[in-house]
């Protein structure tokens, strides 16, 4: 495995961690309500759903990048 692949894996891991941290932040704090977003009035659980989607997207994206790099 070359040095370029390790750099790409590391950058993918850093971005996945950032997305996961943002997802956890959205799940723990009700950021849509805190920012007075219009969707918070229509859908009271929007922050938890959005956080879960962000975490799932980050994990799927990271494993997809790993699969593409390793092939």
N, C-alpha and C positions, 0 to 999 in steps of 0.2 A: 504494500500500500504506500503510495507516494505521499509526499508532504502536502501536496495540493488537496488530496482527499481529506486529510486530517483537518485542514483549515476549513474546508467546506462543511465537514461534520461538526466542527466546533462552532462555526457561525450558525448552523442550523439549530444546534442545541441552545445557543444563547437566545436566538429568536423564539424558540419554543418555550424557554423559561420565561421570557418576557410576556408572551401571550398567556402562559399559565398563571403568572402572577397577576396579570390584569384580570383574568377570569376569576381568580380567587377573590380579588378585590371587589369585583362586581357582585360576586355571590355573598360576601360577608357584609359589605356596606351597601345600602340601597342607594346606589349612585343616581339612578334615574329619578328617584323622588328628591334626592338632595339637590339635583340640578334643575328641578321643576320641569322635567321633560314631559311633553304632552302624552306620551305613551304610558307613563306611570299612572295616570288617572284611568286610562282605559284597561290596562293590564297590570294589576298590582304585583304580580310575580315576574315582571319583565327582567329585572336585574338578575335574578337567580337563573332564569332561562338563558339570558345572554351570556352570563358567566360560564354556564355549563357548555354552551356552544363554543365559546372561546377556548375552553380547556380541551374539549374534544377535537376541535380544529387543530390546535397546537400539537396534540399527541399524534393525530393522524398524519399531519404534515411532516412531523419529525421522522416518523417511521417510513413514510413514503420517500423522503429524501435519503434516508439510510438505505432503503431498498434500491433506489436508483443509483446511488453512488457505489454500492457494493457489487452491482451487476456489471 
